[in-house]
Amino acid sequence: MKIEEIEVTIDAQGRVSVQVRGVKGKACLSLTEALEEALGGEVIQREMTAEAHETPTSGVQEVGRVEVGSTKK
């Protein structure tokens, strides 16, 4: 069984990066949607990995990294 994980990183300037692992296809977008909205809702950059373009085989999907707007105002 593969592990699905979401890694959230906040840098010193308050920029947030979200990376999904263990997920193929684009289901990762729905996995991170609520988290993106909770962090400000503004996606500055989205990088899709090669796995994001693969067809899911067992309900496990993957995408690259998402950066959302700063949580600092």
Secondary structure, 3 states (H helix, E strand, C coil): CCCCEEEEEECCCCCEEEEEECCCCCHHHHHHHHHHHHCCCCEEEEECCHHHHCCCCCCCCCCCEEEECCCCC
